[in-house]
Structures are given as structure tokens and as C-alpha cells.
Amino acid sequence: MRRGALIFALALVAPAAAQQAAPAPPPLVTIVPAPGETDLYEAPKVERVKAVDIPQWAKDAGHNGLATYRATIAPDNSLIGLELKSSSGSAVIDAAVKARAETLWYRAGTDAAGKPVESRTLVSMEYARYDWKSPGGGVETYTCGDLVREFDWFSALDPKPELPFLPQQVYEELRMWARIEKREQFDHKAMPAEIAARAAHWPLLIERCRKAPERLMLDEIDYPDTFRRRMAQY
């Protein structure tokens, strides 16, 4: 065989040999995650606690907010771990919620056969001085000083929050709710403009409260009874 022919023959054989020597691809591996909050026959359960307490220095600084953790529960109902899903914006509140969540009782979800399986659920708790569920909280004793501290802290945390500062939201809707309670008729199309007008008065309320921190907020607003009832619903 001539040299050229030999080289041509080897060139034809080499790819085939390389192909035969190549290792087989690894088998596909399917990772099955633990069941979530909604894909179980019976959802997991957790002890319901709505509020936590925080140190006095954090209250004096105006800390307020809600933290949510995702809890992973073992089939034997023990808590495997907690993952912060939504922060309150306060490391103090987040830590207090986590510490309290570690003491709750949990019950794992079950599959279609009724067998307990590793599962997940959400745990949410909060602290706010205006919140009647929080230790020592509630609008009955909520002073102008409390309002200013919590509003200033909330505003500094996020100038454009996804959820509004609750006392402000209730204040801006207050006249509307007072009319509803009295079963008065009103123009629904005019409601957005009316709420916007009240929103313009909110800074004036804050300034009045800065000058009289010892006064109750209820003494500084119109429709205090309606405000009290609306706040109690949250």
C-alpha cells in the first residue's frame, strides 16, 4: 500500500475508534423536592402566633413590621429548618420571629396515602406598637410620640413601600368607613379624590403629633371610634 493510501485509511478508522472509546453519558438524575405548601393531600399545620415582643430600645426607635419564614417539617413533626422568606426590615423583629418560630408545634403534611412526609409551610409574625396583638400594643394607648417614631422608622426604611403604613392607610380611608358605618350614601366615583385629599392632611397630623408627643393619637383625629374599630380588624 502506498503511503498516501495508508494515511487515508487511518483517517477513516480514527473517528470510529474515538467514537467507540468515548464513555457512555451518565444516566439522568431526577431531583424530587420536598412537597411544598400546596401539593399535599393534607397540608402541614403550625401553631398560630401573630405577634412577638422586641427589646425596649427597638420600640423606642420605632421598629415595626412583619417577618415571614418558610418552615421545613420532618415526617415526625419536628422542625428541620427555617428560611427567611420576607423580612420585616428590622433585624430585631426578624430574629424575634425566628426565635419564637423555633418553639412552636408543627404537624407534617401527608401524601395521598395519608403518610406523613417532609413538607413546608409559612410562619408569619409581627410587632407594632399600634397593633393590639403585640405585647403592650393597641391604639387605645397609642400616643403621638409612638406614631411619629413608628412612621419615621417605616418611612426611612422604604420611601415607596409595597404595603403602606397601616395607621396612615386607615386614616386616609377613615371618612369613607365612617359613612359606611352610618349607612350614608355617597358617590363611589368620588372616593379616590376624597382619599387623596385626606392623604394631603396626613403630614399635618404628623407635625401636630411632633409638637405634642404625649397626646393620644385618637385625640388628634376625626372619627376616633371608627379608627379604633378599623384598626382592631387587622
N, C-alpha and C positions, 0 to 999 in steps of 0.2 A: 504494500500500500504506500502510495506517495505521502510525503509529509503533510501536504495540504489536505489530502483526504482524511488523514488521521486526525488532524486538528478539527475538521468539520464534524467527524464522527463523535469526538469527545464533547464538542459543543452541544450536540444533540442529546447526549447521555447526561451531562452535568445537571441540567434543570430537573430532569426526572429524579436523579439521585438525591438532589437537595430537597425536592418535594417529599420524597419518601422518608427522609431523615427528620423533617420538621415535626415537633411534638404536637400531640393532639390538643385541641383547645380545651380549657378547663370546663367542667360542667357548670351550667347556670345555677346560681345560688339565689334563692328567693328569701328575702328577709321579711319575716312576718312581724309587724309591730304589735305592741300590746294594744288591746282594744281601747278605743277612746271613750269619750263621754257619751256617744250616741249609738255605737254599733254593738250593743249588747242586748241580750234578751231582757235582762233586768239590770238597770243602771246602778252604779255604786252609790252608796249613801254616806253622808258625813254629818256629824253633829253641827247644828246651825248656831253659830255665834256671830252676831252682826257688828260688834264694836270691840275695841281694845282700849286699854289705858296707855298713856305715854308719860314720860317724866315731866315734872312741872316746868323745867326750863324750856322744853319744847312747846308746851302750852303757852308760856309767856311769849314765845317767839311767833306764835300764830300757826303752828303746823296743823294742817287738816287735810284729809284725803282718804281714798280707798285703795287698798292693795289687793291684788288677786294672784293666788298661787295655783299651779296645777299640781295636784297630789297624785302620786302613783301608789296604788294599794296592792298588796300581795294577796294571793288567794286565801291566806289565813287571817285576813283583815288587818294585818299590821301595815304601818306606813313605811313605804320604801324610800320615798324622797319627795321633796318639794321644789318646784321650779317657779321662779318669779315670772308671771305672765304679764302683769300690768302693775307698774309701780305707782305709789301714791304721790311720788315726787319728794317724799320725806324718807330718808334712810331710817329715821327713828320709828316711823309708823310701819314701814316695811318689815323692820326687824321685830317689832312687837306682834305683828300679824303672823309672821313665820313662827315665832316662839309659841304663840297661842295655838297655831295650827298643829304644832307637834304634840300637843296634849289632847287633841280631840279624838273621839272614837270614829272609826271608819268601818264600812262594810263593803267588801269587794262586790263587783258586778258578777253576773252569771251568764254563761253561754246558753245556747238553745236547749242544751240537755239539763240545765239547772246546776251546772258545775261551777263553783267559784273560780274565777280566773283573774290574773293580774289586770288591773284596769285603772282608769284615770278619772278624776273629777276636779271641779274647780272649787276653790275655797276663797271667799272674799270677806274682808272685814275692814273697818274704817275707824277713824277718830275725827271728831269735830266738836268744838265747844258748843255750837248751835244745835248739835244732834242730840235729841233726847235719849237715844240708845247709848251714847257714850257716857262713861262714868263721870258724874258731876255735870253733864251737859243738859241742854234744853233752853228754849227761848224764854222761858219764864224768868230765868236769872241771867240771860244773855245781855251783857252791858254793851254800851257804845264802845268802850275800850276793847272788849272781846271782838266786836265786829271789825274795828279798824285793824287790829292785829291780824286776824284771820284773812281779811280781804287784802291787806298789803302783802302778806306772805303768798297768798294764792296768785295775786297779780304779778308779783316778781318772779314767781316760778314759771309762768307761761302767759305772756301778754294776750295770746289768742288761744285759749284752752278749747279742747274738744267739747268739754262739758262746762257750763257756766258755774260760777259761784252760786250755790243754792239759795242763800238769803237774797241775793240780787235778783235771781230769776223769779222767786216768789214775789218780791217787792214789785217788779215790773209788771207782773200779771195780776196784781192784787185787786185793782179796781174791777177788773173783769170777773174775778172769782167772787167778789162781794156782790156784784149784780146777780150772778148765778145763784148765790145763796138766797138772795131776796126774791128770786124768780122774776127779776125785772127783764123786760125785753130790751134788746139793744141790737145795733147794726153790726153783724158779724164782719162785714167788709171793712168796717172802721177800726176793728180790733188791732191790726198791725200798727196803724198810725198812733193809736192810743198807747200801746205798749212802748213804742218808740219815744213818745212824749214822756212817759214815766221813766224810761231809761235815762233821759236827759236830766232828771231830777235826782238820780242815784248819787252822782258826785256831790250834790248839795247836802244829801243826808250824811255822807261820809265826812264832809267838812264840819257839819254840826256835831257829829259824834267825836271828832278830834278835839273839839273845844269843851266837850262835857263827857269825858270817858266814864264817869261813874254812873251816868244815867242809863236806864234800861232802854234797849233798842225799841221795845214795844211802845215806850212813851214818846218816841220820836217819829212814829209813822202813823199814817191814816189806816183805818180798818185793822186795828191790832188783833181783834178777835179772829178775823178771817186769816190773818197772817199766822196766828197761833195754830189754827186748825189745819191750814195747808202744810205747815212745817211738820206737824205730827203725822202726816200721811206718808212721809218719806222715811 
